[in-house]
């Protein structure tokens, strides 16, 4: 059963205090993540859920400090 069947999409959470600006999130899912002027992770507006990008599930493992988490809704 996927998120559309259960009615809740996975949620992306970013911990900007933990972020070191490695940019792996942006490389893995550029449609979802960006970096601010300091190089820290930011979600692009409207992408708080992980349903829109097939690669977003790879981001938590790609981040060297696990600043990005995805929780099932």
C-alpha positions in Angstrom: 0.0 0.0 0.0 1.4 3.4 -0.9 0.9 6.9 0.5 -1.9 7.7 -1.9 -3.8 4.6 -0.7 -3.4 5.5 3.0 -4.1 9.2 2.5 -0.9 10.5 4.0 2.3 11.3 2.2 5.8 10.9 3.7 7.1 14.0 5.4 10.6 15.5 4.9 12.3 17.0 7.9 15.5 19.0 7.7 17.8 19.8 10.7 19.6 22.9 9.6 21.6 23.0 12.8 23.1 19.6 11.8 23.6 20.5 8.1 27.2 21.1 7.0 26.4 22.1 3.5 27.7 19.1 1.7 25.0 19.4 -0.9 24.3 15.7 -1.3 20.6 16.4 -0.9 20.6 18.8 -3.8 22.6 16.4 -6.0 20.2 13.5 -5.2 16.9 15.4 -5.5 17.3 18.8 -7.1 13.6 19.2 -7.6 13.0 19.1 -3.8 16.1 20.6 -2.2 18.2 23.7 -2.5 20.9 25.4 -0.5 20.7 28.9 1.0 23.4 31.5 0.7 25.3 29.8 3.6 25.1 26.4 1.8 22.6 25.0 4.2 19.8 22.7 3.1 16.4 24.2 2.3 13.2 22.6 1.0 11.8 24.1 -2.1 8.3 25.5 -1.5 5.6 22.9 -1.8 7.9 19.9 -1.3 7.3 19.2 2.4 6.1 15.7 1.4 8.3 13.2 -0.3 5.7 12.0 -2.7 6.8 14.1 -5.7 10.3 12.8 -6.4 11.5 9.2 -6.8 15.0 10.1 -5.6 14.1 11.8 -2.4 14.2 8.5 -0.5 17.9 8.4 -1.2 18.7 11.7 0.5 18.8 10.6 4.2 21.5 8.0 3.3 23.4 10.4 1.0 23.6 13.1 3.7 26.9 12.7 5.6 25.4 14.0 8.8 21.8 12.7 8.4 20.4 16.3 8.5 17.4 15.1 6.4 14.9 12.6 7.6 11.8 11.2 5.9 9.0 9.9 8.0 6.0 7.9 6.8 2.9 10.0 7.2 
